[in-house]
Amino acid sequence: MRCHGLLLSKTTWQSIVFRSFSTRSKEPVVNINDASFYRQHPTTAAEGAGSNPVIFPNLTFNLPSSSPKPEYWCIIGPSSAGKTTFFEILRGQHLCFPPTARSFPYLASAEIEQKDHRLRIPSRAIQYVGFAGKHGGGLRGGSTTGAYLSARYESRREETDFSVLDYLKGNMELNPFSKESEDVGNDASLQRVIVDLKLEALVDMPVGNLSNGQTRRAKIAKALLGKPEVLLLDEPFMGLDPPTIKTLSPLLHDLAEAQAPRIVLSLRPQDPLPDWITHILYIGPELRIARQGRKDAVLGSLSSRESANSISKPAALEEKMQGQLSREGLPLRDSRRPTTGKPIVEMHDVQVKYGNQIVLGNWASADVNGHSSRGLNWTVRRGERWGVFGPNGSGKTTLISLICSDHPQSYSLPITLFSRPRLPRPGNPGISIFDLQSRIGHSSPEIHNFFPKQLSLRRCLESAWSDTFLSPPSLSCFCHTLVDTHLRWFEPELKPSWSPPEVASTRTTQERVVKYDGKTLDLDSSTDWAAAVQFSNLPFSAQRLALLLRALIKKPDLVVLDEAFSGMDASLRDKCMLFLTWGTTKTLSSNPQYKFGRVSVTETPKDVLGDEGLVEGLGKEQALVCISHVEEEVPGVVRDWLCLPEAKSGERVRFGRFEGPLEGIEGGWERIWGRDEGGNGDQRQ
């Protein structure tokens, strides 16, 4: 090619063109101007307002390809408010009216043609990484099927046990069809994301063995290697420990600053908002935009209740102390020790290892007599409320698998559950897996991944009395009453078509009565609606709520909550924690005396539920073990805690105790993570 008498190679010419376009291209990546969206084509006005409602009516939004001042966007809204739907709109999904109101000018530019013509397709140039619902399973895509919960803990490697490195390179099939090879970048870019996302120690590990937080980091790394123009990260901090968040946030800032790729985050109101975010779009009720613009302006215009949920405006400790009660109505200062009973879990010098690799208990400790030992020594008694903390990959999920007997090594390690070993010994019969499952209520991301999505909501709660997810439950009249009570108490959060009583009373018979599974159900009468609601059709937060209720409903001796509140917005989380503490005996109500819009706890009126609808919270004979990476998701009833050290660090596990709910302990969260070594009750094993 000739230019001003010079003969230029194709590579040189493309380089010049690319630099020219990169400096002068100002077209937005996404341009939406007064558009309304629908999931199906609105054929009639009645259909558009009912079964096919309008999505984000009269939406105007612009995502620039470049701007004189940086624009780093964050989409904020409660769980199930529509953040994922908004991201789908940015990727070209859903019907736009008028059709010309949504365009992708930058993707049609010559600059994109020079980079990669495939990036002209919005769904390819704008990549989405989700961590909830159908996007939040394992790294193989979709929900987990064809395996069992304990498979991830087996030491034997199968041919299908692909490693994290295989996943990052796109090698996840034994006999792949001929297909276009994935562009994962060069070795330098691959190594960089591995280092930046702290995956060095995980590259040879099977993807099925990753913890929840490790899986999230791997998914982000995989997306970065695809080199999209825009990367949409849906709640990327959910399930990550504080140290990893501090590492990940600057990395995302560097990517956004270099526009390689442009980053758009979505967060819940209670999530930490990165300092580098400049613009916020706040999603309100009914898929409508409540606010959008520069961060300071949006945060300043939010209502007191919305601001109360935001990490940017937390309620100060002095504000909390005004009422001297926690959000669950517990005293913020309580030095009384609970009455405890017999041990439920006893571990002595427990170490979990695969070959020579120790994944839990890789530390030395000394007992009261000075004898040295290695491993975890821990006892959980009836009446105790424990919090288990630690970085991603420290062994928290492995520890829970030993308690629930999902881990094969629980049979051989020095562990007793309910004063019985897993295998029979002379004079001491073992305890079967079915006996354990009947006495332990368990909710976790792993349970969520494996839970059969085809079951109805009612069947989900009833499965608490089943030996397996799908086996028929053994239900008494009392069990049916318990299920009805739980469904009524959380009907606004679980029923997709829920309306206030004054609205529901106006529905016609045709709107209320449906045929389901050969039965006639009245959706506004009793709890028939729960039999017609499929678990898979519930929003992610409602699925988490259903699994939490499943763990609590039969009053098991031990309740294990592994990140059970992640994915819930603040109001639902607080209602669940109140239910965990008090059952249906107390409820939340607005309290105008608090400037941050906090709520108060009041007695539930007797005419709300009646005698049959009374359910109490955690009992004195029950024990609780809770795992969380977020301070606000630690129940106020937790008093004892342990923090596992980072894997391979050689540090010892730390134990502690709080005299009151965590929210009332100044510096309590920092003390758990070892950032305040001078706190009370911090002991190393």
Number of C-alpha atoms within 10 A of each C-alpha: 9 9 8 5 7 8 11 12 11 10 9 11 15 15 13 12 14 17 12 12 15 14 9 10 15 15 18 18 24 24 18 21 16 14 20 21 22 18 16 14 14 18 9 9 10 11 14 17 11 9 11 17 19 22 23 22 16 17 16 16 17 15 20 18 20 19 12 6 7 14 23 21 23 24 25 26 23 24 22 19 20 22 24 21 17 18 21 17 19 27 21 17 16 18 19 19 18 12 11 10 16 24 19 21 16 21 24 17 15 15 20 19 14 13 12 10 14 13 18 19 14 21 16 16 23 26 22 22 21 19 22 19 19 14 15 21 22 21 21 13 10 13 19 19 10 6 9 10 14 12 14 19 18 12 13 10 10 8 7 12 16 20 20 28 22 17 19 24 17 14 15 18 13 9 6 8 7 6 6 6 9 12 11 17 14 9 8 9 13 18 13 13 21 22 13 15 18 17 19 14 11 18 17 13 17 19 24 19 20 22 21 22 19 21 23 25 22 25 20 20 20 23 19 23 19 18 19 21 21 26 25 26 23 23 22 24 27 22 24 22 19 19 12 18 17 13 13 19 17 15 15 19 18 15 16 22 16 10 16 16 23 26 23 22 24 26 22 27 22 23 21 16 19 17 11 18 18 16 20 23 21 26 21 17 12 12 18 17 18 14 17 20 16 16 18 11 13 16 19 11 12 15 11 16 15 20 20 20 22 21 15 16 15 13 18 10 12 10 14 18 15 10 15 14 19 21 22 26 20 17 18 21 17 12 11 8 9 12 11 15 15 13 17 21 20 20 19 16 17 22 20 22 14 11 8 6 10 16 18 23 27 24 20 16 19 12 10 6 6 8 8 10 15 17 21 23 19 15 16 23 21 22 22 25 23 24 24 24 23 24 21 26 22 21 22 20 20 20 22 21 18 21 23 20 19 19 20 15 18 21 17 10 17 16 23 22 21 18 15 18 21 21 14 13 10 6 6 11 12 17 17 14 13 11 10 19 19 17 17 23 25 24 25 22 22 16 15 21 19 17 19 17 17 13 19 20 26 23 21 25 28 22 20 27 19 17 16 12 18 13 10 13 16 12 14 9 7 10 16 13 15 20 21 19 21 23 24 18 17 18 17 13 18 22 19 15 12 15 13 8 9 8 9 15 11 9 11 9 11 8 12 15 16 15 10 12 8 6 11 11 20 17 21 19 10 13 20 19 26 24 19 19 20 16 23 17 14 21 18 21 22 23 22 24 24 24 25 24 24 24 24 26 20 19 20 23 22 32 22 24 24 24 21 24 27 22 25 23 20 22 13 19 20 20 18 22 20 25 24 21 21 19 20 22 19 20 19 19 12 13 13 11 12 16 12 21 18 20 20 19 18 14 12 14 12 11 8 11 16 9 9 11 20 17 19 15 18 23 15 14 17 22 25 24 21 22 23 23 22 21 13 17 19 22 27 24 22 21 21 18 21 22 23 25 25 19 19 15 10 12 16 21 22 20 19 19 19 20 19 21 23 23 21 22 15 11 13 20 17 14 19 24 20 15 12 14 13 9 17 13 16 19 14 14 18
